[in-house]
């Protein structure tokens, strides 16, 4: 009996693994354990990873959303640093005043 090759439908993606990476071997092993093809294993894992992923911001990318968050964090850090510097200056002034009082001034 002659079997026809399976038709492969849908968009294709060429995937290259980093040189020296054992990721493909690990995926191959997982696919065998789960009785899936390598492609089915990769698709299964990608789908699982996206189930709880945060949606992309409208008209933007995940990086833009992370960048905005990072910019907010840097702004908060700068505000906190400025506030701490102002408090240190106030304490230094107070210590100087108290030092002057202890010298009999």
Sine and cosine of phi, psi and omega as CSV:
sin_phi,cos_phi,sin_psi,cos_psi,sin_omega,cos_omega
0.00,0.00,0.76,-0.65,0.00,-1.00
-0.99,-0.11,0.81,-0.59,0.02,-1.00
-0.98,-0.19,0.62,-0.79,0.04,-1.00
-1.00,0.08,0.60,-0.80,0.05,-1.00
-0.89,0.45,0.55,-0.84,0.03,-1.00
-0.91,0.42,0.61,-0.79,0.08,-1.00
-0.98,0.18,0.70,-0.72,0.03,-1.00
-0.97,-0.26,0.93,-0.38,-0.03,-1.00
-0.94,-0.35,0.34,-0.94,0.04,-1.00
0.99,-0.12,0.26,-0.96,-0.02,-1.00
-0.91,0.41,0.55,-0.84,-0.01,-1.00
-0.95,-0.32,0.40,-0.92,0.02,-1.00
-0.68,-0.73,0.79,-0.61,0.10,-0.99
-1.00,0.07,0.83,-0.55,-0.06,-1.00
-0.88,-0.48,0.82,-0.57,0.05,-1.00
-0.93,-0.37,0.71,-0.70,0.04,-1.00
-1.00,-0.06,0.55,-0.83,-0.01,-1.00
-0.86,0.52,0.59,-0.81,0.03,-1.00
-0.85,0.53,0.74,-0.67,0.04,-1.00
0.99,0.13,-0.02,1.00,0.00,-1.00
-0.99,0.15,0.59,-0.80,0.08,-1.00
-0.98,-0.19,0.28,0.96,-0.06,-1.00
-0.87,0.49,-0.67,0.74,0.00,-1.00
-0.89,0.45,-0.67,0.74,0.02,-1.00
-0.88,0.47,-0.65,0.76,0.01,-1.00
-0.91,0.42,-0.66,0.75,0.04,-1.00
-0.92,0.40,-0.64,0.77,0.06,-1.00
-0.85,0.52,-0.72,0.69,0.01,-1.00
-0.88,0.48,-0.70,0.71,0.02,-1.00
-0.90,0.43,-0.63,0.77,0.01,-1.00
-0.89,0.46,-0.69,0.73,0.03,-1.00
-0.89,0.46,-0.71,0.70,0.00,-1.00
-0.87,0.49,-0.60,0.80,-0.04,-1.00
-1.00,-0.04,0.08,1.00,0.00,-1.00
0.81,0.59,0.75,0.66,0.04,-1.00
-0.80,-0.60,0.30,-0.95,0.17,-0.99
-0.97,0.25,0.27,-0.96,0.04,-1.00
-0.86,0.51,-0.68,0.73,0.02,-1.00
-0.88,0.48,-0.72,0.69,-0.01,-1.00
-0.89,0.45,-0.61,0.80,0.01,-1.00
-0.91,0.41,-0.70,0.71,0.00,-1.00
-0.89,0.45,-0.71,0.70,0.00,-1.00
-0.89,0.46,-0.69,0.72,0.02,-1.00
-0.85,0.52,-0.72,0.69,-0.03,-1.00
-0.93,0.37,-0.62,0.78,0.05,-1.00
-0.90,0.43,-0.69,0.72,0.03,-1.00
-0.87,0.49,-0.70,0.72,0.01,-1.00
-0.89,0.47,-0.65,0.76,-0.04,-1.00
-0.93,0.37,-0.43,0.90,-0.03,-1.00
-1.00,-0.04,-0.18,0.98,-0.03,-1.00
-0.85,0.52,-0.69,0.72,-0.06,-1.00
-0.95,-0.30,0.22,0.98,-0.02,-1.00
-0.95,0.31,0.56,-0.83,0.06,-1.00
-0.93,0.36,0.65,-0.76,0.02,-1.00
-0.93,0.38,0.48,-0.88,0.05,-1.00
-0.93,0.37,0.58,-0.81,0.07,-1.00
-0.90,0.45,0.53,-0.85,-0.01,-1.00
-0.84,0.54,0.78,-0.63,0.05,-1.00
0.94,0.34,0.17,0.99,-0.04,-1.00
-0.73,-0.68,-0.03,-1.00,0.02,-1.00
-0.92,-0.39,0.19,-0.98,0.04,-1.00
-0.87,0.49,-0.58,0.82,0.00,-1.00
-0.91,0.42,-0.62,0.79,0.01,-1.00
-0.90,0.43,-0.65,0.76,0.04,-1.00
-0.90,0.43,-0.67,0.75,0.02,-1.00
-0.93,0.37,-0.59,0.80,0.01,-1.00
-0.90,0.43,-0.67,0.74,0.03,-1.00
-0.88,0.47,-0.67,0.75,0.04,-1.00
-0.90,0.45,-0.67,0.74,0.02,-1.00
-0.90,0.43,-0.66,0.75,0.04,-1.00
-0.88,0.48,-0.65,0.76,0.06,-1.00
-0.89,0.46,-0.67,0.74,-0.01,-1.00
-0.90,0.43,-0.66,0.75,0.02,-1.00
-0.90,0.43,-0.67,0.74,0.04,-1.00
-0.87,0.49,-0.70,0.72,0.05,-1.00
-0.88,0.47,-0.66,0.75,0.01,-1.00
-0.89,0.46,-0.70,0.72,0.01,-1.00
-0.90,0.44,-0.66,0.75,0.04,-1.00
-0.88,0.47,-0.69,0.72,0.02,-1.00
-0.90,0.44,-0.67,0.74,0.01,-1.00
-0.89,0.46,-0.70,0.72,0.03,-1.00
-0.89,0.46,-0.67,0.74,0.03,-1.00
-0.89,0.45,-0.69,0.72,0.02,-1.00
-0.90,0.43,-0.66,0.75,0.04,-1.00
-0.88,0.48,-0.66,0.75,0.03,-1.00
-0.90,0.43,-0.65,0.76,0.02,-1.00
-0.92,0.40,-0.63,0.78,0.03,-1.00
-0.89,0.46,-0.69,0.72,0.03,-1.00
-0.87,0.50,-0.67,0.74,0.02,-1.00
-0.89,0.46,-0.68,0.73,0.01,-1.00
-0.91,0.41,-0.64,0.76,0.03,-1.00
-0.88,0.47,-0.66,0.75,0.04,-1.00
-0.90,0.44,-0.67,0.75,0.00,-1.00
-0.91,0.42,-0.67,0.74,0.04,-1.00
-0.89,0.46,-0.65,0.76,0.03,-1.00
-0.89,0.45,-0.66,0.75,0.04,-1.00
-0.89,0.46,-0.71,0.70,-0.01,-1.00
-0.92,0.40,-0.59,0.80,0.05,-1.00
-0.89,0.46,-0.63,0.78,0.03,-1.00
-0.92,0.39,-0.58,0.81,0.02,-1.00
-0.93,0.36,-0.57,0.82,-0.04,-1.00
-0.96,0.28,-0.29,0.96,0.03,-1.00
-1.00,0.01,0.17,0.99,0.05,-1.00
1.00,0.04,0.26,0.97,-0.01,-1.00
-0.99,0.10,0.00,0.00,0.00,0.00
